[in-house]
C-alpha cells in the first residue's frame, strides 16, 4: 500500500464565496501537499470546482443557503463547529482559510484553532491596518493577498511585516484540461480585417462597484460609424437601472447581457470571445481608493488568465503585470478611449500586443506561483523549502 508522505494541508471555505480563488490555490498546492478541501456541498458542486479535475479530498460541511442573512449566519456557525470535528480526523499540518467574512468570525477562527498553524487569504487587507484586527490577525502565521499591487502597497506601509505573501489566483492548466478554458480568441487584435470590437464587463454592476453609466454615455456619444463597431457584453449582477439607461441612450443594438447566476463554463466562454475587458472603476465608485491597495477587482484575474487587453481609468491603479496591456482614459471620460479603440491607434495596438504576450510574464506562470506558495507554506510548517 502506497502511503502519501506529502504534508497534509486543509483548505477551508465555510461559505459560498470565492471559488474562483479556491480552485487556483488547490491547483498550486496539489503537487507538493496532500490537499483536503472542507466546504459546503453547495460550493463543491459548482462547475468550476466539480469539473476542475484537481487532486484533492473533498469534505462536505453540509449545504449552504445563499438567501436570508439569518440562515447564512446560522449556517456558518454550525459549519465552524463541524469543522473542528472534521479536522480532528484529518489532522492537517496547516489550515488555509479561503474566506473569513467578518471580524467576529476572524476572532472565533483564531481562537478555536490555536493548536494548528493557520494561513489566511485576505480579501480585505485593511484588517492588517486596524489596531484590533491587526492584533487578531497575529493568530495566523501568514497572510496571503491576491494582487501584486496590494502586496506592494502593504509592504510599503509596513503592514503584515514578516507574515505577508502574494499569490495570484488566476486559472492555470487544470481548467484547460477540463475544457473549461481554451486559448484566447483573437479577432479585433489580429492582423486580419477588423469587423467588431467586443467589450466585456463582468461582476457586480451596481453604481457603488462600477461606473457603468459612464460607458453607456460614452457609447451614446460616439460617432455612429464607430458605435456600430462595438458589441458590449454585460455579465453579472445588473441592476434594473442599467437596462433603463441603455434604453434611454438608444444603444440596445450594441449591448447584450446575462443577468444573475452564470456558470463558470459560460463565463469563460464569454471572456474568450471578448477583445477588451473593462474595469469601470474611477473616483465616482464607492471606496475606489481601496482597489488594488487593500482589495482586488476580479476583473484583474480574468484579464491575466485569459490574456485580455484592459480598459481602465487613470483613477484606478492597474495591476503592475497588466500596466502595458491596458488602454487608459482620464477619470470617467471613456469616450476618447473608445474612439482610439475603434480607430486602432498605435497605443491600442501596443496594448493588444502586450496582452497577447501576458502568457510569457514570469509572475503569471504556474511554476512561478507554485514555488511562491510552496515557500510560504514550507516556512509555516517548518519544512525545508524544496523538500
N, C-alpha and C positions, 0 to 999 in steps of 0.2 A: 504493500500500500504506500503510495507516494504522499509524503507529508509536506504541506505547504509551509516553508520556513520563512516566507516573507513576513515582515512586521504587519500586524493586523490593525487596520485603520477603520474607524466607524465614521461615516459621513451622515450627518443628521439634518433632516429638514422636517420640521414639525407642522408646517402649514402647506398651503397651495401656492408657494412662491418660488420664483427664481429657478425653475427647472432648466432655464437656458444657461444658468451658471453651474448648476449641479452636474449636468452631463459633461461639459468640458473638464470639470475638476476630476470626475471619475476617470475620464479617458487619460488624463495626465498622471493619475495615481496607479492605474491598473497594472502596469508592468512591474513596479518596484514594491508594491504593497498588496496585501490581501484586503480587498475593499469590501466593507459591508455598508449598505445604504439602508438607513432607517427613515421611513417616510410614510405618509398616509397612502393607502392603496389607491386613492383617487389620483394622486400625483404619479404613482408608479405606472398607472395605466395611460398616462398622457403619451401621445405617439412619439414625441421626442425622446422620452425615457424608454418606453417599451420597445421601440424599434432600433435603439442605438447599437445593440449587439455587443455591448461592453461586458467586460469580465468582472462581475461583482455579485455579491449575495444580497438579495433584497429581503427586508424585514418589514412587513406591513404594520403600521401603527394604527390601523383602523381607518375608517373613511372620514374625510373632512368635508365640511359644508362651507360653501363659498358665500352663502347668503345669511344675513342676520348676525349682527355683531355679538350678541349674547351667545349664540351657538358656536361662533368661531372661537371666542374666548374660552368657553367651557370645554370645547374640543381640544384646544391647545393645552389646557390644564390637565386633562385626562391623559393626553399623549406624553406630557412631561413625566407623569408617574409611570406610564407604561414603558417609557424609555429606560428608566432605572432598572426595571426587571429584565428587559432585553439585554442591556449592557452587562448585567451580571453573568448572563450565559455566553455572550460573545467575548468578553474580556479583552477589549482592544488595548493597544499600546497608546492610542491617542484618539481624541474626538475632534472632528472638524464640523463646526456648526455653520451651515449654509445660510440660514436666515434667523435673526432674532429681531422681533418687531418692535419691542418696547423696552424701556428702562426697567420696569418691574421684571419682565421676562429675563433680561440680561442679568439682573441681580439674582434671581432664583437659579438660573443656569450655572452661574459662577459658584453659588453656594452648594448646590446639590451634587456637583461633580468635582469636588475639590481633590479627590484622590487620583484623578486621571488628567494628564496633560491635555490642554484644550487649545484649539486654534479657532479663531472667529473670522468669518468673512464679513467685512464691514461694508454694508451697502450705504450706510450713513456714517461717514468718517468723522463727523462733528463730535461723536462720542469720545474721541481721543483728545478733544479740546476742553470740554466741560470739566470742572474740578471733580464733581461727584462721579460722573460717568467714567472719567479717566481712571479714578480710583477703582471702580468696579471692574473695568477692563483689565486691571492688573491681575485678575483671576485667570486670564487667558495668556498662554505662553507667547503666542504670536497673533498678529492681526493682518489679514490679507485685504488689500484694496485691489480694485479691478480696472485701474487705469494708470498708465504711466504718468499722466498729468497729476492725478490725485496723489500718487506716491511722491512725486517731486514737490508738490505744494506742502504736504505734511512734513516731509523731511526738512524742507527749508524752514518751517516753523518750529521744528524740534518735537513735533507731536509723535508719540509712539516710538521714541528713540530706543533702538535696540530690539524692538518687537515687530517692526513693520516689514511687510513683504508685499510684493505685487505679482499678481497672476492675471493674465488677460484671458477672459472667458470666451474665447472665440471657437467656432466649430471646426474641428480638425477632421482627421481621416475616417473616424468611426462612422460619421454620418454619411460620408461619401460611399462607404462600403454598404451602408443600408439604403442606398439610392435615394436618400432624402435630400442630398445635395448633388450638384453637378458642377462642371466647370462654368465659370461666369459666361453669360451670353453677351456677345458683343454685337451691337447694331449701330447705334449712333457713334460709338467710339471707333468703329472700324474704318478702314481706308476706303471702303466702298461708298456708294451713294448714301446720303443721309435722307431717311424717309420720315422718321418720327423720333422725338425725344421723349423718353418715359421718365417722369419724376416720381419717386416713391416717398410717401410719408407714412411712418409706422409707429404704432403705440398710441398712448392716450393723447387726444387732440383737444382737450379742454383748454380754454384760454390760459389757465394757470400753468399749463405744461408746454404748449406750443403756440406760436403766433400764426395759426392757420389763416387768420383774416388777412395778414399781410401778403400771403401767397395768392389768395383769391383776388385781392385788389390789384396785385401786380399783373396777374393773368388778364383781368378785365381791361387793364390799361395798355396791354401790348398791341402793337400793330396787328391787324387781322391776319396778315400773311405769316407773322411769327407765331401768333396764338394757335393757329391751325397746326403748327409743327409739334405742339406739345400734347402729351397724354399724361394726366396726373392721377396717380393711384393712391387713394387713402385707405389704409387698412389698420383697424384697431377700434378703440373706444371713440366713436364720432358723435358728438352732441348734435341734437336736432338743429341747433342754431347754425351749424356749418352748412347743412343742406339748404337752409333759408338763404344764407349768404351766397352760395353757389347759384341758386335760382335768381336772386336779385342781381347778381353780376352777369347773368345770361351766359354762363360758361359751362352749362350742363354737357355740352358736346365734347368737352376736353377733360372732364372729371369722371372718374369711376371710383366706387368704394365698396368695401366689405365691412359691415358693422358687426360688433360683438365678437364672440369667440371664433377664432380661425385656427385650424390645426397648424402645427408647425410645418407639416408637409406642404400645405397650401401657402403658408408664409414664405417658405424657402423658394417655392416655385415662382412666387410673385417677385421676390427680391432678385432672383436670377434674371428676370425679364426687364428690370428697370435699368436705366443708364446712370441716373444720379439719385442719391438718397439725400433727403432734406432734413436738417436738424430743426430749423424754425425756432431757435432759442435766441432771444435778444432781451434787452432790458425790460421789455413790457411783460415778460414771463415771470411769474412769482418765483422768488428765490433764485433768479437766474445766476446770481453771483456764486451760488454753491456748486453749479455744474462744473465738472472736471477740476474742482478744487476739493470738494468734500463728497461728491457723489457723481455717478456716471450717467450719461444718456445711453439707453440701449441701442440707439442708432449707431453709436461708435462701434460696438461689437459686430453689428451687421455689416457695416462698411468694410471693416477689417477682414471678416471671414469671407465675404463674397467679392472682395477686391473691387469695390464700387467707388466712383468719384462722389465727393460730398459737396453739398451746397450749404454754406454756413455764414452767419453774421459775424462781423468783426467783434461784436459784443461777446461772442462765445469763444472760450479758449480751446480751440480744436485740439484733439489728441496729437501729441508730437509725431506719432507714426503716420498720421493722416494729413499733416500740415501741407505737404506738397501735392497731395491728391485732392485738394479742395478748391472750389470756386467760391470766392468771398464776395460779400456785399456789405455796405455800410449800414449799421444799425438795423432798421427794419425795411430798408429800401431795396427790395428784391428785384424790382423791375429791370434796372440796368444789367444785373447779372443774367436774368433770363434772356435779354436781348443778346448778350455776349454768347450765351449757350446756343441760342438759335442760329447765330452767325458763325459759330465755331471759331471764335477768335483765338489767337496764339496762346493766351493764358488758359483758356478752356482746353485746348488740345494738349497742352503740357500737363494739366491736372488729370486728364483722361489717361495719358501715358503712364503717369506716376501711379494711378490707381491700378492699372493692369499689372504693374510691377510690384504690388504690395506682397505678393507671394514670395518675393526674394528678400524681404526685410527680415533680418535675423530674429527680432523680437516677436515676429508673428509666426514663427515656425514651431512646430510641435516639439521638436527635440530641445529647443531653447527653453520653452516653458516647462517641459518635463524636468530638466536639470534645475531650473529655478525653484520649482515647487519642491523637488526632492531635497535640495539643500536646506530649505526652510524646515521641512518635516524631520529630516535626519537630525537637525540641531535640537528639535524639540524632544525627540525620543532618545537622544544620546547615542545614535548610531553614526559611526564614521561615514562621511559622505562618500559615495561611490561603491560602498559595500554591496 
